[in-house]
Amino acid sequence: MAMMRLLAREDIGLAVLPPIVVKDELESGVLVEADRLPGISETFFAVTMERRFPNPLLKPLLARNLLNLA
């Protein structure tokens, strides 16, 4: 996403990016949103390792997300 953001800022052409990635550029007017693509989505995954001192607040969140993947 960072590389796409830099290419978009250099005014090389069009870039398909989530608005949150270029939020500052859109607000300042450096970039302009040409169109929206409502049918496109992207999935992100996180890899976690067992920690020596686990955060008790993350346990329910990770457990819920693991159930959604099954």
LUMLUMDREN-2810 file (N, C-alpha, C; in Angstrom, 1 decimal):
<atoms>
<atom><aa>M</aa><ch>A</ch><at>N</at><xx>0.8</xx><yy>-1.2</yy><zz>0.0</zz></atom>
<atom><aa>M</aa><ch>A</ch><at>CA</at><xx>0.0</xx><yy>0.0</yy><zz>0.0</zz></atom>
<atom><aa>M</aa><ch>A</ch><at>C</at><xx>0.9</xx><yy>1.3</yy><zz>0.0</zz></atom>
<atom><aa>A</aa><ch>A</ch><at>N</at><xx>2.0</xx><yy>1.2</yy><zz>0.7</zz></atom>
<atom><aa>A</aa><ch>A</ch><at>CA</at><xx>2.8</xx><yy>2.4</yy><zz>0.8</zz></atom>
<atom><aa>A</aa><ch>A</ch><at>C</at><xx>3.4</xx><yy>2.7</yy><zz>-0.6</zz></atom>
<atom><aa>M</aa><ch>A</ch><at>N</at><xx>3.8</xx><yy>1.7</yy><zz>-1.3</zz></atom>
<atom><aa>M</aa><ch>A</ch><at>CA</at><xx>4.4</xx><yy>1.9</yy><zz>-2.7</zz></atom>
<atom><aa>M</aa><ch>A</ch><at>C</at><xx>3.3</xx><yy>2.5</yy><zz>-3.6</zz></atom>
<atom><aa>M</aa><ch>A</ch><at>N</at><xx>2.1</xx><yy>1.9</yy><zz>-3.5</zz></atom>
<atom><aa>M</aa><ch>A</ch><at>CA</at><xx>1.0</xx><yy>2.4</yy><zz>-4.4</zz></atom>
<atom><aa>M</aa><ch>A</ch><at>C</at><xx>0.7</xx><yy>3.9</yy><zz>-4.0</zz></atom>
<atom><aa>R</aa><ch>A</ch><at>N</at><xx>0.7</xx><yy>4.2</yy><zz>-2.7</zz></atom>
<atom><aa>R</aa><ch>A</ch><at>CA</at><xx>0.5</xx><yy>5.6</yy><zz>-2.3</zz></atom>
<atom><aa>R</aa><ch>A</ch><at>C</at><xx>1.5</xx><yy>6.5</yy><zz>-2.9</zz></atom>
<atom><aa>L</aa><ch>A</ch><at>N</at><xx>2.8</xx><yy>6.1</yy><zz>-2.9</zz></atom>
<atom><aa>L</aa><ch>A</ch><at>CA</at><xx>3.8</xx><yy>7.0</yy><zz>-3.5</zz></atom>
<atom><aa>L</aa><ch>A</ch><at>C</at><xx>3.7</xx><yy>7.1</yy><zz>-5.0</zz></atom>
<atom><aa>L</aa><ch>A</ch><at>N</at><xx>3.3</xx><yy>6.1</yy><zz>-5.7</zz></atom>
<atom><aa>L</aa><ch>A</ch><at>CA</at><xx>3.1</xx><yy>6.2</yy><zz>-7.1</zz></atom>
<atom><aa>L</aa><ch>A</ch><at>C</at><xx>1.9</xx><yy>7.1</yy><zz>-7.4</zz></atom>
<atom><aa>A</aa><ch>A</ch><at>N</at><xx>0.8</xx><yy>7.0</yy><zz>-6.6</zz></atom>
<atom><aa>A</aa><ch>A</ch><at>CA</at><xx>-0.3</xx><yy>7.9</yy><zz>-6.8</zz></atom>
<atom><aa>A</aa><ch>A</ch><at>C</at><xx>0.1</xx><yy>9.3</yy><zz>-6.6</zz></atom>
<atom><aa>R</aa><ch>A</ch><at>N</at><xx>0.9</xx><yy>9.6</yy><zz>-5.6</zz></atom>
<atom><aa>R</aa><ch>A</ch><at>CA</at><xx>1.3</xx><yy>11.0</yy><zz>-5.3</zz></atom>
<atom><aa>R</aa><ch>A</ch><at>C</at><xx>2.2</xx><yy>11.5</yy><zz>-6.4</zz></atom>
<atom><aa>E</aa><ch>A</ch><at>N</at><xx>2.9</xx><yy>10.7</yy><zz>-7.1</zz></atom>
<atom><aa>E</aa><ch>A</ch><at>CA</at><xx>3.8</xx><yy>11.2</yy><zz>-8.2</zz></atom>
<atom><aa>E</aa><ch>A</ch><at>C</at><xx>3.0</xx><yy>11.5</yy><zz>-9.5</zz></atom>
<atom><aa>D</aa><ch>A</ch><at>N</at><xx>1.7</xx><yy>11.3</yy><zz>-9.4</zz></atom>
<atom><aa>D</aa><ch>A</ch><at>CA</at><xx>0.8</xx><yy>11.7</yy><zz>-10.6</zz></atom>
<atom><aa>D</aa><ch>A</ch><at>C</at><xx>1.2</xx><yy>10.9</yy><zz>-11.8</zz></atom>
<atom><aa>I</aa><ch>A</ch><at>N</at><xx>1.5</xx><yy>9.6</yy><zz>-11.7</zz></atom>
<atom><aa>I</aa><ch>A</ch><at>CA</at><xx>1.9</xx><yy>8.8</yy><zz>-12.8</zz></atom>
<atom><aa>I</aa><ch>A</ch><at>C</at><xx>0.6</xx><yy>8.3</yy><zz>-13.5</zz></atom>
<atom><aa>G</aa><ch>A</ch><at>N</at><xx>-0.5</xx><yy>8.1</yy><zz>-12.8</zz></atom>
<atom><aa>G</aa><ch>A</ch><at>CA</at><xx>-1.7</xx><yy>7.7</yy><zz>-13.4</zz></atom>
<atom><aa>G</aa><ch>A</ch><at>C</at><xx>-2.7</xx><yy>7.4</yy><zz>-12.4</zz></atom>
<atom><aa>L</aa><ch>A</ch><at>N</at><xx>-3.6</xx><yy>6.5</yy><zz>-12.6</zz></atom>
<atom><aa>L</aa><ch>A</ch><at>CA</at><xx>-4.7</xx><yy>6.1</yy><zz>-11.7</zz></atom>
<atom><aa>L</aa><ch>A</ch><at>C</at><xx>-4.2</xx><yy>5.0</yy><zz>-10.8</zz></atom>
<atom><aa>A</aa><ch>A</ch><at>N</at><xx>-4.7</xx><yy>5.0</yy><zz>-9.6</zz></atom>
<atom><aa>A</aa><ch>A</ch><at>CA</at><xx>-4.3</xx><yy>3.9</yy><zz>-8.6</zz></atom>
<atom><aa>A</aa><ch>A</ch><at>C</at><xx>-5.6</xx><yy>3.5</yy><zz>-7.9</zz></atom>
<atom><aa>V</aa><ch>A</ch><at>N</at><xx>-5.8</xx><yy>2.2</yy><zz>-7.7</zz></atom>
<atom><aa>V</aa><ch>A</ch><at>CA</at><xx>-6.9</xx><yy>1.7</yy><zz>-7.0</zz></atom>
<atom><aa>V</aa><ch>A</ch><at>C</at><xx>-6.4</xx><yy>1.4</yy><zz>-5.5</zz></atom>
<atom><aa>L</aa><ch>A</ch><at>N</at><xx>-6.9</xx><yy>2.3</yy><zz>-4.7</zz></atom>
<atom><aa>L</aa><ch>A</ch><at>CA</at><xx>-6.4</xx><yy>2.3</yy><zz>-3.3</zz></atom>
<atom><aa>L</aa><ch>A</ch><at>C</at><xx>-7.6</xx><yy>2.5</yy><zz>-2.3</zz></atom>
<atom><aa>P</aa><ch>A</ch><at>N</at><xx>-7.6</xx><yy>1.9</yy><zz>-1.2</zz></atom>
<atom><aa>P</aa><ch>A</ch><at>CA</at><xx>-8.6</xx><yy>2.3</yy><zz>-0.2</zz></atom>
<atom><aa>P</aa><ch>A</ch><at>C</at><xx>-8.4</xx><yy>3.8</yy><zz>0.2</zz></atom>
<atom><aa>P</aa><ch>A</ch><at>N</at><xx>-9.5</xx><yy>4.5</yy><zz>0.4</zz></atom>
<atom><aa>P</aa><ch>A</ch><at>CA</at><xx>-9.4</xx><yy>5.9</yy><zz>0.7</zz></atom>
<atom><aa>P</aa><ch>A</ch><at>C</at><xx>-8.6</xx><yy>6.2</yy><zz>2.0</zz></atom>
<atom><aa>I</aa><ch>A</ch><at>N</at><xx>-8.6</xx><yy>5.2</yy><zz>2.9</zz></atom>
<atom><aa>I</aa><ch>A</ch><at>CA</at><xx>-7.9</xx><yy>5.4</yy><zz>4.2</zz></atom>
<atom><aa>I</aa><ch>A</ch><at>C</at><xx>-6.4</xx><yy>5.5</yy><zz>4.0</zz></atom>
<atom><aa>V</aa><ch>A</ch><at>N</at><xx>-5.9</xx><yy>4.8</yy><zz>3.0</zz></atom>
<atom><aa>V</aa><ch>A</ch><at>CA</at><xx>-4.5</xx><yy>4.8</yy><zz>2.7</zz></atom>
<atom><aa>V</aa><ch>A</ch><at>C</at><xx>-4.0</xx><yy>6.2</yy><zz>2.3</zz></atom>
<atom><aa>V</aa><ch>A</ch><at>N</at><xx>-4.8</xx><yy>6.9</yy><zz>1.6</zz></atom>
<atom><aa>V</aa><ch>A</ch><at>CA</at><xx>-4.4</xx><yy>8.2</yy><zz>1.1</zz></atom>
<atom><aa>V</aa><ch>A</ch><at>C</at><xx>-5.3</xx><yy>9.3</yy><zz>1.7</zz></atom>
<atom><aa>K</aa><ch>A</ch><at>N</at><xx>-5.7</xx><yy>9.1</yy><zz>2.9</zz></atom>
<atom><aa>K</aa><ch>A</ch><at>CA</at><xx>-6.6</xx><yy>10.1</yy><zz>3.6</zz></atom>
<atom><aa>K</aa><ch>A</ch><at>C</at><xx>-6.1</xx><yy>11.5</yy><zz>3.6</zz></atom>
<atom><aa>D</aa><ch>A</ch><at>N</at><xx>-4.8</xx><yy>11.6</yy><zz>4.0</zz></atom>
<atom><aa>D</aa><ch>A</ch><at>CA</at><xx>-4.2</xx><yy>12.9</yy><zz>4.1</zz></atom>
<atom><aa>D</aa><ch>A</ch><at>C</at><xx>-4.1</xx><yy>13.6</yy><zz>2.8</zz></atom>
<atom><aa>E</aa><ch>A</ch><at>N</at><xx>-3.8</xx><yy>12.9</yy><zz>1.7</zz></atom>
<atom><aa>E</aa><ch>A</ch><at>CA</at><xx>-3.6</xx><yy>13.4</yy><zz>0.4</zz></atom>
<atom><aa>E</aa><ch>A</ch><at>C</at><xx>-5.0</xx><yy>13.9</yy><zz>-0.2</zz></atom>
<atom><aa>L</aa><ch>A</ch><at>N</at><xx>-6.0</xx><yy>13.1</yy><zz>0.1</zz></atom>
<atom><aa>L</aa><ch>A</ch><at>CA</at><xx>-7.4</xx><yy>13.5</yy><zz>-0.3</zz></atom>
<atom><aa>L</aa><ch>A</ch><at>C</at><xx>-7.9</xx><yy>14.7</yy><zz>0.4</zz></atom>
<atom><aa>E</aa><ch>A</ch><at>N</at><xx>-7.6</xx><yy>14.8</yy><zz>1.7</zz></atom>
<atom><aa>E</aa><ch>A</ch><at>CA</at><xx>-8.0</xx><yy>16.0</yy><zz>2.5</zz></atom>
<atom><aa>E</aa><ch>A</ch><at>C</at><xx>-7.3</xx><yy>17.3</yy><zz>2.1</zz></atom>
<atom><aa>S</aa><ch>A</ch><at>N</at><xx>-6.0</xx><yy>17.1</yy><zz>1.7</zz></atom>
<atom><aa>S</aa><ch>A</ch><at>CA</at><xx>-5.2</xx><yy>18.3</yy><zz>1.3</zz></atom>
<atom><aa>S</aa><ch>A</ch><at>C</at><xx>-5.4</xx><yy>18.7</yy><zz>-0.1</zz></atom>
<atom><aa>G</aa><ch>A</ch><at>N</at><xx>-6.0</xx><yy>17.8</yy><zz>-0.9</zz></atom>
<atom><aa>G</aa><ch>A</ch><at>CA</at><xx>-6.3</xx><yy>18.1</yy><zz>-2.3</zz></atom>
<atom><aa>G</aa><ch>A</ch><at>C</at><xx>-5.1</xx><yy>17.7</yy><zz>-3.2</zz></atom>
<atom><aa>V</aa><ch>A</ch><at>N</at><xx>-4.1</xx><yy>17.0</yy><zz>-2.7</zz></atom>
<atom><aa>V</aa><ch>A</ch><at>CA</at><xx>-3.0</xx><yy>16.5</yy><zz>-3.5</zz></atom>
<atom><aa>V</aa><ch>A</ch><at>C</at><xx>-3.6</xx><yy>15.4</yy><zz>-4.5</zz></atom>
<atom><aa>L</aa><ch>A</ch><at>N</at><xx>-4.5</xx><yy>14.6</yy><zz>-4.0</zz></atom>
<atom><aa>L</aa><ch>A</ch><at>CA</at><xx>-5.1</xx><yy>13.5</yy><zz>-4.8</zz></atom>
<atom><aa>L</aa><ch>A</ch><at>C</at><xx>-6.6</xx><yy>13.8</yy><zz>-4.8</zz></atom>
<atom><aa>V</aa><ch>A</ch><at>N</at><xx>-7.3</xx><yy>13.3</yy><zz>-5.9</zz></atom>
<atom><aa>V</aa><ch>A</ch><at>CA</at><xx>-8.7</xx><yy>13.4</yy><zz>-6.1</zz></atom>
<atom><aa>V</aa><ch>A</ch><at>C</at><xx>-9.3</xx><yy>12.0</yy><zz>-6.3</zz></atom>
<atom><aa>E</aa><ch>A</ch><at>N</at><xx>-10.4</xx><yy>11.7</yy><zz>-5.6</zz></atom>
<atom><aa>E</aa><ch>A</ch><at>CA</at><xx>-11.0</xx><yy>10.4</yy><zz>-5.8</zz></atom>
<atom><aa>E</aa><ch>A</ch><at>C</at><xx>-11.8</xx><yy>10.5</yy><zz>-7.2</zz></atom>
<atom><aa>A</aa><ch>A</ch><at>N</at><xx>-11.4</xx><yy>9.6</yy><zz>-8.1</zz></atom>
<atom><aa>A</aa><ch>A</ch><at>CA</at><xx>-12.0</xx><yy>9.6</yy><zz>-9.4</zz></atom>
<atom><aa>A</aa><ch>A</ch><at>C</at><xx>-13.3</xx><yy>8.8</yy><zz>-9.4</zz></atom>
<atom><aa>D</aa><ch>A</ch><at>N</at><xx>-13.4</xx><yy>7.7</yy><zz>-8.7</zz></atom>
<atom><aa>D</aa><ch>A</ch><at>CA</at><xx>-14.6</xx><yy>6.9</yy><zz>-8.7</zz></atom>
<atom><aa>D</aa><ch>A</ch><at>C</at><xx>-14.5</xx><yy>5.9</yy><zz>-7.6</zz></atom>
<atom><aa>R</aa><ch>A</ch><at>N</at><xx>-15.6</xx><yy>5.3</yy><zz>-7.2</zz></atom>
<atom><aa>R</aa><ch>A</ch><at>CA</at><xx>-15.6</xx><yy>4.2</yy><zz>-6.2</zz></atom>
<atom><aa>R</aa><ch>A</ch><at>C</at><xx>-15.8</xx><yy>2.9</yy><zz>-6.8</zz></atom>
<atom><aa>L</aa><ch>A</ch><at>N</at><xx>-15.3</xx><yy>1.8</yy><zz>-6.2</zz></atom>
<atom><aa>L</aa><ch>A</ch><at>CA</at><xx>-15.4</xx><yy>0.5</yy><zz>-6.7</zz></atom>
<atom><aa>L</aa><ch>A</ch><at>C</at><xx>-16.0</xx><yy>-0.3</yy><zz>-5.6</zz></atom>
<atom><aa>P</aa><ch>A</ch><at>N</at><xx>-17.4</xx><yy>-0.3</yy><zz>-5.4</zz></atom>
<atom><aa>P</aa><ch>A</ch><at>CA</at><xx>-18.0</xx><yy>-0.9</yy><zz>-4.2</zz></atom>
<atom><aa>P</aa><ch>A</ch><at>C</at><xx>-17.9</xx><yy>-2.4</yy><zz>-4.2</zz></atom>
<atom><aa>G</aa><ch>A</ch><at>N</at><xx>-17.7</xx><yy>-3.1</yy><zz>-5.3</zz></atom>
<atom><aa>G</aa><ch>A</ch><at>CA</at><xx>-17.6</xx><yy>-4.6</yy><zz>-5.3</zz></atom>
<atom><aa>G</aa><ch>A</ch><at>C</at><xx>-16.3</xx><yy>-5.2</yy><zz>-4.9</zz></atom>
<atom><aa>I</aa><ch>A</ch><at>N</at><xx>-15.3</xx><yy>-4.3</yy><zz>-4.7</zz></atom>
<atom><aa>I</aa><ch>A</ch><at>CA</at><xx>-13.9</xx><yy>-4.8</yy><zz>-4.4</zz></atom>
<atom><aa>I</aa><ch>A</ch><at>C</at><xx>-13.6</xx><yy>-4.8</yy><zz>-2.9</zz></atom>
<atom><aa>S</aa><ch>A</ch><at>N</at><xx>-13.0</xx><yy>-5.9</yy><zz>-2.5</zz></atom>
<atom><aa>S</aa><ch>A</ch><at>CA</at><xx>-12.6</xx><yy>-5.9</yy><zz>-1.0</zz></atom>
<atom><aa>S</aa><ch>A</ch><at>C</at><xx>-11.3</xx><yy>-6.7</yy><zz>-0.9</zz></atom>
<atom><aa>E</aa><ch>A</ch><at>N</at><xx>-10.7</xx><yy>-6.5</yy><zz>0.2</zz></atom>
<atom><aa>E</aa><ch>A</ch><at>CA</at><xx>-9.4</xx><yy>-7.1</yy><zz>0.4</zz></atom>
<atom><aa>E</aa><ch>A</ch><at>C</at><xx>-9.4</xx><yy>-7.7</yy><zz>1.8</zz></atom>
<atom><aa>T</aa><ch>A</ch><at>N</at><xx>-8.8</xx><yy>-8.9</yy><zz>2.0</zz></atom>
<atom><aa>T</aa><ch>A</ch><at>CA</at><xx>-8.8</xx><yy>-9.5</yy><zz>3.3</zz></atom>
<atom><aa>T</aa><ch>A</ch><at>C</at><xx>-7.4</xx><yy>-9.4</yy><zz>3.8</zz></atom>
<atom><aa>F</aa><ch>A</ch><at>N</at><xx>-7.2</xx><yy>-9.1</yy><zz>5.1</zz></atom>
<atom><aa>F</aa><ch>A</ch><at>CA</at><xx>-5.9</xx><yy>-9.0</yy><zz>5.8</zz></atom>
<atom><aa>F</aa><ch>A</ch><at>C</at><xx>-5.9</xx><yy>-10.1</yy><zz>6.8</zz></atom>
<atom><aa>F</aa><ch>A</ch><at>N</at><xx>-4.7</xx><yy>-10.7</yy><zz>7.0</zz></atom>
<atom><aa>F</aa><ch>A</ch><at>CA</at><xx>-4.5</xx><yy>-11.7</yy><zz>8.0</zz></atom>
<atom><aa>F</aa><ch>A</ch><at>C</at><xx>-3.4</xx><yy>-11.3</yy><zz>8.9</zz></atom>
<atom><aa>A</aa><ch>A</ch><at>N</at><xx>-3.4</xx><yy>-11.7</yy><zz>10.1</zz></atom>
<atom><aa>A</aa><ch>A</ch><at>CA</at><xx>-2.4</xx><yy>-11.5</yy><zz>11.1</zz></atom>
<atom><aa>A</aa><ch>A</ch><at>C</at><xx>-1.8</xx><yy>-12.8</yy><zz>11.6</zz></atom>
<atom><aa>V</aa><ch>A</ch><at>N</at><xx>-0.6</xx><yy>-12.9</yy><zz>11.7</zz></atom>
<atom><aa>V</aa><ch>A</ch><at>CA</at><xx>0.1</xx><yy>-14.1</yy><zz>12.3</zz></atom>
<atom><aa>V</aa><ch>A</ch><at>C</at><xx>0.5</xx><yy>-13.7</yy><zz>13.7</zz></atom>
<atom><aa>T</aa><ch>A</ch><at>N</at><xx>0.1</xx><yy>-14.5</yy><zz>14.6</zz></atom>
<atom><aa>T</aa><ch>A</ch><at>CA</at><xx>0.4</xx><yy>-14.2</yy><zz>16.0</zz></atom>
<atom><aa>T</aa><ch>A</ch><at>C</at><xx>1.2</xx><yy>-15.4</yy><zz>16.6</zz></atom>
<atom><aa>M</aa><ch>A</ch><at>N</at><xx>2.0</xx><yy>-15.1</yy><zz>17.5</zz></atom>
<atom><aa>M</aa><ch>A</ch><at>CA</at><xx>2.8</xx><yy>-16.2</yy><zz>18.2</zz></atom>
<atom><aa>M</aa><ch>A</ch><at>C</at><xx>2.3</xx><yy>-16.2</yy><zz>19.7</zz></atom>
<atom><aa>E</aa><ch>A</ch><at>N</at><xx>2.5</xx><yy>-17.3</yy><zz>20.3</zz></atom>
<atom><aa>E</aa><ch>A</ch><at>CA</at><xx>2.2</xx><yy>-17.4</yy><zz>21.7</zz></atom>
<atom><aa>E</aa><ch>A</ch><at>C</at><xx>3.2</xx><yy>-16.6</yy><zz>22.5</zz></atom>
<atom><aa>R</aa><ch>A</ch><at>N</at><xx>2.7</xx><yy>-15.8</yy><zz>23.4</zz></atom>
<atom><aa>R</aa><ch>A</ch><at>CA</at><xx>3.5</xx><yy>-14.9</yy><zz>24.1</zz></atom>
<atom><aa>R</aa><ch>A</ch><at>C</at><xx>3.8</xx><yy>-15.4</yy><zz>25.5</zz></atom>
<atom><aa>R</aa><ch>A</ch><at>N</at><xx>4.9</xx><yy>-15.0</yy><zz>26.1</zz></atom>
<atom><aa>R</aa><ch>A</ch><at>CA</at><xx>5.2</xx><yy>-15.4</yy><zz>27.4</zz></atom>
<atom><aa>R</aa><ch>A</ch><at>C</at><xx>4.3</xx><yy>-14.7</yy><zz>28.4</zz></atom>
<atom><aa>F</aa><ch>A</ch><at>N</at><xx>4.0</xx><yy>-13.4</yy><zz>28.2</zz></atom>
<atom><aa>F</aa><ch>A</ch><at>CA</at><xx>3.0</xx><yy>-12.7</yy><zz>29.0</zz></atom>
<atom><aa>F</aa><ch>A</ch><at>C</at><xx>1.9</xx><yy>-12.2</yy><zz>28.1</zz></atom>
<atom><aa>P</aa><ch>A</ch><at>N</at><xx>0.9</xx><yy>-13.0</yy><zz>27.9</zz></atom>
<atom><aa>P</aa><ch>A</ch><at>CA</at><xx>-0.2</xx><yy>-12.7</yy><zz>26.9</zz></atom>
<atom><aa>P</aa><ch>A</ch><at>C</at><xx>-1.0</xx><yy>-11.5</yy><zz>27.4</zz></atom>
<atom><aa>N</aa><ch>A</ch><at>N</at><xx>-1.5</xx><yy>-10.7</yy><zz>26.5</zz></atom>
<atom><aa>N</aa><ch>A</ch><at>CA</at><xx>-2.4</xx><yy>-9.6</yy><zz>26.8</zz></atom>
<atom><aa>N</aa><ch>A</ch><at>C</at><xx>-3.8</xx><yy>-10.2</yy><zz>27.0</zz></atom>
<atom><aa>P</aa><ch>A</ch><at>N</at><xx>-4.4</xx><yy>-10.1</yy><zz>28.2</zz></atom>
<atom><aa>P</aa><ch>A</ch><at>CA</at><xx>-5.8</xx><yy>-10.7</yy><zz>28.5</zz></atom>
<atom><aa>P</aa><ch>A</ch><at>C</at><xx>-6.9</xx><yy>-10.1</yy><zz>27.6</zz></atom>
<atom><aa>L</aa><ch>A</ch><at>N</at><xx>-6.7</xx><yy>-8.9</yy><zz>27.1</zz></atom>
<atom><aa>L</aa><ch>A</ch><at>CA</at><xx>-7.7</xx><yy>-8.2</yy><zz>26.3</zz></atom>
<atom><aa>L</aa><ch>A</ch><at>C</at><xx>-7.7</xx><yy>-8.8</yy><zz>24.9</zz></atom>
<atom><aa>L</aa><ch>A</ch><at>N</at><xx>-6.6</xx><yy>-9.3</yy><zz>24.4</zz></atom>
<atom><aa>L</aa><ch>A</ch><at>CA</at><xx>-6.6</xx><yy>-9.9</yy><zz>23.1</zz></atom>
<atom><aa>L</aa><ch>A</ch><at>C</at><xx>-7.1</xx><yy>-11.3</yy><zz>23.0</zz></atom>
<atom><aa>K</aa><ch>A</ch><at>N</at><xx>-7.2</xx><yy>-12.0</yy><zz>24.1</zz></atom>
<atom><aa>K</aa><ch>A</ch><at>CA</at><xx>-7.6</xx><yy>-13.4</yy><zz>24.0</zz></atom>
<atom><aa>K</aa><ch>A</ch><at>C</at><xx>-9.0</xx><yy>-13.5</yy><zz>23.4</zz></atom>
<atom><aa>P</aa><ch>A</ch><at>N</at><xx>-10.0</xx><yy>-12.8</yy><zz>23.9</zz></atom>
<atom><aa>P</aa><ch>A</ch><at>CA</at><xx>-11.4</xx><yy>-12.9</yy><zz>23.3</zz></atom>
<atom><aa>P</aa><ch>A</ch><at>C</at><xx>-11.4</xx><yy>-12.5</yy><zz>21.8</zz></atom>
<atom><aa>L</aa><ch>A</ch><at>N</at><xx>-10.7</xx><yy>-11.5</yy><zz>21.5</zz></atom>
<atom><aa>L</aa><ch>A</ch><at>CA</at><xx>-10.7</xx><yy>-11.0</yy><zz>20.1</zz></atom>
<atom><aa>L</aa><ch>A</ch><at>C</at><xx>-10.1</xx><yy>-12.0</yy><zz>19.2</zz></atom>
<atom><aa>L</aa><ch>A</ch><at>N</at><xx>-8.9</xx><yy>-12.6</yy><zz>19.6</zz></atom>
<atom><aa>L</aa><ch>A</ch><at>CA</at><xx>-8.3</xx><yy>-13.6</yy><zz>18.7</zz></atom>
<atom><aa>L</aa><ch>A</ch><at>C</at><xx>-9.2</xx><yy>-14.9</yy><zz>18.7</zz></atom>
<atom><aa>A</aa><ch>A</ch><at>N</at><xx>-9.8</xx><yy>-15.3</yy><zz>19.7</zz></atom>
<atom><aa>A</aa><ch>A</ch><at>CA</at><xx>-10.7</xx><yy>-16.4</yy><zz>19.8</zz></atom>
<atom><aa>A</aa><ch>A</ch><at>C</at><xx>-11.9</xx><yy>-16.2</yy><zz>18.8</zz></atom>
<atom><aa>R</aa><ch>A</ch><at>N</at><xx>-12.5</xx><yy>-15.0</yy><zz>18.8</zz></atom>
<atom><aa>R</aa><ch>A</ch><at>CA</at><xx>-13.6</xx><yy>-14.7</yy><zz>18.0</zz></atom>
<atom><aa>R</aa><ch>A</ch><at>C</at><xx>-13.2</xx><yy>-14.8</yy><zz>16.5</zz></atom>
<atom><aa>N</aa><ch>A</ch><at>N</at><xx>-12.0</xx><yy>-14.2</yy><zz>16.2</zz></atom>
<atom><aa>N</aa><ch>A</ch><at>CA</at><xx>-11.6</xx><yy>-14.2</yy><zz>14.8</zz></atom>
<atom><aa>N</aa><ch>A</ch><at>C</at><xx>-11.2</xx><yy>-15.6</yy><zz>14.3</zz></atom>
<atom><aa>L</aa><ch>A</ch><at>N</at><xx>-10.7</xx><yy>-16.5</yy><zz>15.2</zz></atom>
<atom><aa>L</aa><ch>A</ch><at>CA</at><xx>-10.4</xx><yy>-17.8</yy><zz>14.8</zz></atom>
<atom><aa>L</aa><ch>A</ch><at>C</at><xx>-11.7</xx><yy>-18.6</yy><zz>14.5</zz></atom>
<atom><aa>L</aa><ch>A</ch><at>N</at><xx>-12.7</xx><yy>-18.3</yy><zz>15.2</zz></atom>
<atom><aa>L</aa><ch>A</ch><at>CA</at><xx>-14.0</xx><yy>-19.0</yy><zz>14.9</zz></atom>
<atom><aa>L</aa><ch>A</ch><at>C</at><xx>-14.6</xx><yy>-18.6</yy><zz>13.6</zz></atom>
<atom><aa>N</aa><ch>A</ch><at>N</at><xx>-14.3</xx><yy>-17.3</yy><zz>13.2</zz></atom>
<atom><aa>N</aa><ch>A</ch><at>CA</at><xx>-14.8</xx><yy>-16.8</yy><zz>11.9</zz></atom>
<atom><aa>N</aa><ch>A</ch><at>C</at><xx>-14.1</xx><yy>-17.4</yy><zz>10.7</zz></atom>
<atom><aa>L</aa><ch>A</ch><at>N</at><xx>-12.8</xx><yy>-17.9</yy><zz>10.9</zz></atom>
<atom><aa>L</aa><ch>A</ch><at>CA</at><xx>-12.0</xx><yy>-18.4</yy><zz>9.9</zz></atom>
<atom><aa>L</aa><ch>A</ch><at>C</at><xx>-12.4</xx><yy>-19.9</yy><zz>9.6</zz></atom>
<atom><aa>A</aa><ch>A</ch><at>N</at><xx>-12.9</xx><yy>-20.6</yy><zz>10.7</zz></atom>
<atom><aa>A</aa><ch>A</ch><at>CA</at><xx>-13.2</xx><yy>-22.0</yy><zz>10.6</zz></atom>
<atom><aa>A</aa><ch>A</ch><at>C</at><xx>-14.4</xx><yy>-22.3</yy><zz>9.7</zz></atom>
</atoms>
